[in-house]
Amino acid sequence: MEEPMFSPDGKFMWSGSEWIPAPPGTSPQQLHMQDSVIGGDVINNTTIHNDPSAVTEAVIAALQQMGMLGQVVEQSPPPSSDVELTTTLETGTRVFVNWKNYGHFYAGKVARRNQDGTYLIHFDDGDVEDHVNMGRIRPLDENSEAVQAYIEHDNEAERELIEAFQVFDKTQTGTIPAREYLRILTEIGEDPMPVEDVLNEFVDLGIMLDSEIDYRALAKFMVASERHESDYSVKKEVVIHDASIEEDILSGYAYAHPKLGEGRINSSTILDITYDERATARVETRNTVFIVGPTGWKVRPENHPFNNPFTIGQKVSIEWNGTWWDGQILDIKEDKYLISYQNYSSSWDEWVGASRLRKI
């Protein structure tokens, strides 16, 4: 019989499908965690246990060591700007800031200048960072289309991740237990990690399973890591089922999302929808192309081919001045049909609504 697997703090036991409280007297003596070096700072396991920020940094380090997150070590500058920063920044100045010196720049504004010459920054996503020096600040030109595209991409990618994490934040505290995140890593997604591999990384970095992870900070780092790893000229394709669209947002059950794994999601704003000859939809957002099969809709969009009673090339009767004439459909655009009349030249071709058509 295999020895049971316990969490680093000995409080939980792996049942084969989930982490359950360890029965009294069965857990081994609590493991002694070594100090871990993260970002140049030594973090003791006691500090990690009580500080969500330190726990999150430890989790990021664990994900990097397992190859699930890239290293963001070199500063990747935001789009260039004609705007120049003054020596002293005024309160309210819009800027890009190298967030926590991880190497990725997020948009925000100056909230205060400190006496030591550093700044308090309020980021667009609601995050706050104090004592930011000028070396980590770059100008932000709000009139630049490239700058706006950069900001919108990060905001939407971060929002998607945060909304996915919020499913596991039952009390809306902004954190989730490390035990829950371990379950996400080992049970959910396209390529779940072996439980023992993740547990070993958590042990090495002193992450207790009942400690809390700041998932908003984790989401920001995941977006930053993706920026440095991916070529955004090619969008990820994700199959989605039970789909519906409301206010330009696609909702449904996604399979193998590169960041969110498998489960229900809400997309960012839809940019375009196209259909192939089989009525398979490609729903494009800023970061992702969602694929919805012909029967993958919970509620079909109004322009779905299955909602249209007519097809291109179909022979129909066309009403003109109270009389019905034979003809053919040449093209369809939304609820309009380009038709030609039989035995009449193309000068008679016109766009008509469905009320003037009937099947032969």
ZIHU-V633217 format. One record per pair of residues at least 4 apart in sequence whose C-alpha atoms are under 6 Angstrom apart, sorted by the first residue. I is the first residue (numbers start at 1). J is the second residue. If there is no record, write none. Layout:
I:J  I:J
//
This chain:
5:13  5:14  6:10  6:12  6:13  7:12  8:31  8:203  9:30  10:27  10:30  11:21  11:22  12:19  12:20  12:21  12:22  13:19  13:20  13:22  14:18  14:19  33:206  35:43  35:44  36:42  36:43  36:205  37:41  37:42  45:206  47:51  48:54  48:55  49:208  49:211  52:56  52:212  52:213  52:214  55:213  56:213  56:214  62:201  63:68  63:69  64:68  64:69  64:70  70:225  72:103  72:225  73:103  74:103  75:103  76:104  79:147  81:141  83:141  85:139  91:110  91:111  91:112  92:109  92:110  93:109  93:110  94:108  94:109  95:107  95:108  95:109  95:138  95:139  95:140  96:105  96:106  96:107  96:137  96:138  96:140  97:105  97:106  97:136  97:137  98:103  98:104  98:105  98:136  99:105  104:224  107:123  107:124  108:122  108:123  108:124  109:121  109:122  110:121  111:120  111:121  112:119  112:120  113:119  114:118  114:119  118:131  118:132  118:133  119:131  119:132  120:129  120:130  120:131  121:128  121:129  122:128  123:127  154:158  156:268  158:219  161:219  169:176  175:212  175:213  175:214  175:215  176:212  176:213  177:210  177:211  177:212  178:209  178:211  178:212  179:209  183:187  184:188  185:192  185:193  186:192  186:193  186:194  186:195  187:192  188:192  188:261  189:256  189:261  189:262  190:256  190:261  196:200  202:207  215:219  221:225  226:230  235:287  235:288  236:288  237:289  237:290  238:257  238:290  238:291  239:254  239:255  239:290  239:291  240:253  240:254  240:291  240:292  241:252  241:253  241:296  242:252  242:296  242:297  242:298  243:251  243:252  243:297  243:298  244:250  244:251  244:298  244:299  245:249  245:250  248:269  248:270  249:267  249:269  250:266  250:267  251:265  251:266  252:264  252:265  253:263  253:264  254:262  254:263  254:264  255:262  256:261  256:262  257:261  269:285  270:284  270:285  271:284  271:285  272:284  273:282  273:283  274:281  274:282  275:279  275:280  275:281  276:280  279:294  280:292  280:293  280:294  281:291  281:292  282:290  282:291  283:289  283:290  284:289  292:296  303:334  312:329  312:330  312:331  313:329  313:330  314:328  314:329  315:327  315:328  316:327  316:328  316:358  316:359  316:360  317:324  317:325  317:326  317:327  317:357  317:358  318:324  318:325  318:356  318:357  319:323  319:324  319:356  326:342  327:340  327:341  327:342  328:339  328:340  329:338  329:339  330:338  330:339  331:337  331:338  332:336  332:337  336:352  336:353  337:351  337:352  338:350  338:351  339:349  339:350  340:349
//
